[in-house]
Amino acid sequence: MTKKTIAVTGATGHVGKAVVARLKEAGHDVRKVSRSSGVPDDDLIALTNAFYGADAAFLMIPPDFKAANLRKRSDELGAKLAMAVKAAGVRRVVFLSSLNAHLRADTGPILGLHDMEERLNALEIPELVHLRPAYFMENHLGGVHFISHHGFYAAALRPDIAIPMIATIDIGAKAAEILAAEPFGEPRVRELLGPRDYTMTQAARILGASIGKPDLKYVQLSYDEARQAMLDMDLTTGYADAMTELSRHMNDTLLEGTEARSAVNTTPTALEQFAQAVFRPAYEEAAAVAR
Ligand SMILES: NC(=O)c1ccc[n+]([C@@H]2O[C@H](COP(=O)([O-])OP(=O)(O)OC[C@H]3O[C@@H](n4cnc5c(N)ncnc54)[C@H](OP(=O)(O)O)[C@@H]3O)[C@@H](O)[C@H]2O)c1
């Protein structure tokens, strides 16, 4: 193996952490970029320095709960990331996008990722891959406190539509593989669909089983209820509106990407495994604090 130097943005986040762990395990040098890693990803000079001389970079746009206008905020951060990649002359870039980033309207936070894909395409980076993962299993961690207080799970998604759900460790593993691959042989877009599709009713039962509540019920909230819950958590109206648009999109149009499921876009970690390894410990911690 040739040892590489790889810059990872969002290095302390769900996906970034997994990318860093995989790259380190494989013996590569990793440059971590994030505010708490001491290299803020909205500081152009710090970013360019982190990218300079790197063989490859993993790019992500952090979800900014405080943004007045999410698409504008994504655009500002994306512009800095792109400028730094160009200025540092990074040859290989893997960008964390999303399923349905090919669409141009009605997808809420995914629109900023669509814009960023187009921005990066225009830079003529020699080796560029947009990873388009499905709905993160980690989104269910947002339900931990609600379940521990109310005894059921609730969100704005329909109970009965099957959604591809993916564990972020599997996204990190695929990103790390592409960042370090020798030779490079990737298509421009890689959709990642998780192990299979799950309805929210099925997800509630699987998550519930891991915490001793195998009959855990899922209740669909109205869009207004879900939006108000986000505002009550001090998220901006811009963020809450974008997430509401995404819920509508998923309920009406489905999150199905452009490819049929295949061995290439299916990833290994099942929701049952995620529930045991990640959801249960988070639930037990929240329940202990509440006692
Ligand atoms: N959730 C889904 O279902 C889903 C599906 C497809 C795609 N995506 C995309 O995946 C990305 C999120 O990935 P993730 O879950 O790995 O992210 P995450 O866990 O929220 O991590 C965010 C990372 O960005 C850093 N960061 C820098 N500036 C930040 C800021 N202003 N606010 C918050 N964090 C900031 C954080 O570290 P510091 O705090 O140290 O700076 C952290 O390392 C988004 O672009 C999202 O659109 C999500």
The ligand as an SDF file (V2000), in Angstrom:
LIG
                    3D

 48 52  0  0  0  0  0  0  0  0999 V2000
  -29.0280   12.8450    7.6480 N   0  0  0  0  0  0  0  0  0  0  0  0
  -29.2650   12.2530    6.4920 C   0  0  0  0  0  0  0  0  0  0  0  0
  -30.1490   11.4010    6.3590 O   0  0  0  0  0  0  0  0  0  0  0  0
  -28.4060   12.5970    5.2950 C   0  0  0  0  0  0  0  0  0  0  0  0
  -28.5650   11.8840    4.1100 C   0  0  0  0  0  0  0  0  0  0  0  0
  -27.7620   12.1940    3.0100 C   0  0  0  0  0  0  0  0  0  0  0  0
  -26.8360   13.2210    3.1080 C   0  0  0  0  0  0  0  0  0  0  0  0
  -26.7180   13.9140    4.2750 N   0  0  0  0  0  0  0  0  0  0  0  0
  -25.7220   14.9950    4.3510 C   0  0  0  0  0  0  0  0  0  0  0  0
  -24.6650   14.5760    5.2100 O   0  0  0  0  0  0  0  0  0  0  0  0
  -24.0960   15.7320    5.8350 C   0  0  0  0  0  0  0  0  0  0  0  0
  -24.0970   15.5500    7.3340 C   0  0  0  0  0  0  0  0  0  0  0  0
  -23.1410   14.5510    7.6700 O   0  0  0  0  0  0  0  0  0  0  0  0
  -22.9120   14.0930    9.1880 P   0  0  0  0  0  0  0  0  0  0  0  0
  -24.2000   13.5600    9.7180 O   0  0  0  0  0  0  0  0  0  0  0  0
  -21.7100   13.2430    9.2160 O   0  0  0  0  0  0  0  0  0  0  0  0
  -22.6510   15.4880    9.8840 O   0  0  0  0  0  0  0  0  0  0  0  0
  -22.5740   15.7890   11.4470 P   0  0  0  0  0  0  0  0  0  0  0  0
  -22.4980   14.5180   12.2320 O   0  0  0  0  0  0  0  0  0  0  0  0
  -23.6520   16.7660   11.7600 O   0  0  0  0  0  0  0  0  0  0  0  0
  -21.1690   16.5050   11.5820 O   0  0  0  0  0  0  0  0  0  0  0  0
  -20.9350   17.8260   11.1770 C   0  0  0  0  0  0  0  0  0  0  0  0
  -19.4430   18.0390   11.0860 C   0  0  0  0  0  0  0  0  0  0  0  0
  -19.1760   19.3270   10.5480 O   0  0  0  0  0  0  0  0  0  0  0  0
  -18.4180   20.0970   11.5070 C   0  0  0  0  0  0  0  0  0  0  0  0
  -18.9190   21.4870   11.4540 N   0  0  0  0  0  0  0  0  0  0  0  0
  -18.2590   22.5460   10.9560 C   0  0  0  0  0  0  0  0  0  0  0  0
  -18.9760   23.6590   10.9580 N   0  0  0  0  0  0  0  0  0  0  0  0
  -20.1450   23.3320   11.4870 C   0  0  0  0  0  0  0  0  0  0  0  0
  -21.3330   24.0700   11.7550 C   0  0  0  0  0  0  0  0  0  0  0  0
  -21.4320   25.3740   11.4920 N   0  0  0  0  0  0  0  0  0  0  0  0
  -22.3590   23.4160   12.2960 N   0  0  0  0  0  0  0  0  0  0  0  0
  -22.2790   22.0870   12.5810 C   0  0  0  0  0  0  0  0  0  0  0  0
  -21.1780   21.3370   12.3470 N   0  0  0  0  0  0  0  0  0  0  0  0
  -20.1180   21.9590   11.7940 C   0  0  0  0  0  0  0  0  0  0  0  0
  -18.6240   19.3960   12.8430 C   0  0  0  0  0  0  0  0  0  0  0  0
  -17.4880   19.4890   13.6710 O   0  0  0  0  0  0  0  0  0  0  0  0
  -17.1960   20.7570   14.6080 P   0  0  0  0  0  0  0  0  0  0  0  0
  -18.4170   20.9480   15.4380 O   0  0  0  0  0  0  0  0  0  0  0  0
  -15.9720   20.3320   15.3340 O   0  0  0  0  0  0  0  0  0  0  0  0
  -16.9360   21.8820   13.6580 O   0  0  0  0  0  0  0  0  0  0  0  0
  -18.7400   17.9400   12.4190 C   0  0  0  0  0  0  0  0  0  0  0  0
  -17.4490   17.3920   12.2190 O   0  0  0  0  0  0  0  0  0  0  0  0
  -24.9440   16.9390    5.3970 C   0  0  0  0  0  0  0  0  0  0  0  0
  -24.3440   17.5690    4.2980 O   0  0  0  0  0  0  0  0  0  0  0  0
  -26.2540   16.2720    5.0060 C   0  0  0  0  0  0  0  0  0  0  0  0
  -27.0050   17.0450    4.1090 O   0  0  0  0  0  0  0  0  0  0  0  0
  -27.4700   13.6160    5.3650 C   0  0  0  0  0  0  0  0  0  0  0  0
  1  2  1  0
  2  3  2  0
  2  4  1  0
  4  5  1  0
  4 48  2  0
  5  6  2  0
  6  7  1  0
  7  8  2  0
  8  9  1  0
  8 48  1  0
  9 10  1  0
  9 46  1  0
 10 11  1  0
 11 12  1  0
 11 44  1  0
 12 13  1  0
 13 14  1  0
 14 15  2  0
 14 16  1  0
 14 17  1  0
 17 18  1  0
 18 19  2  0
 18 20  1  0
 18 21  1  0
 21 22  1  0
 22 23  1  0
 23 24  1  0
 23 42  1  0
 24 25  1  0
 25 26  1  0
 25 36  1  0
 26 27  1  0
 26 35  1  0
 27 28  2  0
 28 29  1  0
 29 30  1  0
 29 35  2  0
 30 31  1  0
 30 32  2  0
 32 33  1  0
 33 34  2  0
 34 35  1  0
 36 37  1  0
 36 42  1  0
 37 38  1  0
 38 39  2  0
 38 40  1  0
 38 41  1  0
 42 43  1  0
 44 45  1  0
 44 46  1  0
 46 47  1  0
M  CHG  2   8   1  16  -1
M  END
$$$$
